[in-house]
Amino acid sequence: MKLIVGLGNPGPKYAANRHNIGFMALDRLADDHGFGPWKSRFQGLINEGRLGETRVALLKPQTFMNLSGQSVGEAMRYLKLTPDDVIVLHDELDLAPGKCRVKKGGGHAGHNGLRSIHQHIGAEYHRVRLGIGHPGHKDRVAAYVLADFAKAEQGWLDDLTRGISDGAAALAAGDGGRFQNAVANRTAPARNKGRPDQPAPDLKPTQPKPKPVPEPAPEPQSFADRLRALGDRFK
């Protein structure tokens, strides 16, 4: 069994915040894969089902971001899992908007949700880093992550969450490469070099046009013929 955690803050006030992209990804995944209603448990909202061959529990901590580790630790221990069975989806300032990277272990880089999880279960869990971009200066970070996604960002946000849903079974199975390929197929699809509404070019070799055949030159006239013709003109 795997515990897949999406990070965010509870309540409608924060629902569309950049900080809540982990919640958004889990909601899309649960809807697309036919999970049932969310239930209150482990200081969060939990949902259980299957992704491919893997049984999973989805968890959205309701403790607010900086206490996320309380919910994650409680769920992990109750389900008799280890940190290696935990996958956390979270916003990442150091990735461009719409980018996605998978890693295991490492520091929390000042992310309050990850910092709390480190305190409760250690650092050796898996992360799915979801790029939201950086506001440009550290003093603007708090306001930036607690602001809603702009309308102009909805396109890549939708592609990203759909890609996560597409690759969810691979993620649960531990195949990070196949998961990231599924995300990339949504966020950076191969460009079609041709357009379907244009007819295919005719590749048959063209036949060279026949060269014009020159008309035969008139036969030269004799001197007598020339005199006869000249006489005919003055009749």
ABEGO torsion letter per residue (X at the ends): XBBBBBBEBBEAAAAABAAAAAAAAAAAAAAAAGBBBBBBBGGBBBBBBBBEABBBBBBBBAAEAAAAAAAAAAAAAAAGBBAAABBBBBBBAABBBGBBBBBBEEBAGGBAAAAAAAAAAEAABBBBBBBAEBAGBAAAAAAAAABBBBAAAAAAAAAAAAAAAAAAAAAAAGBAAAAAAAAAAAABBBBBABBAABBBBBABBBBBBBBBBBBBBBBBBBAAAAAAAAAAAAX
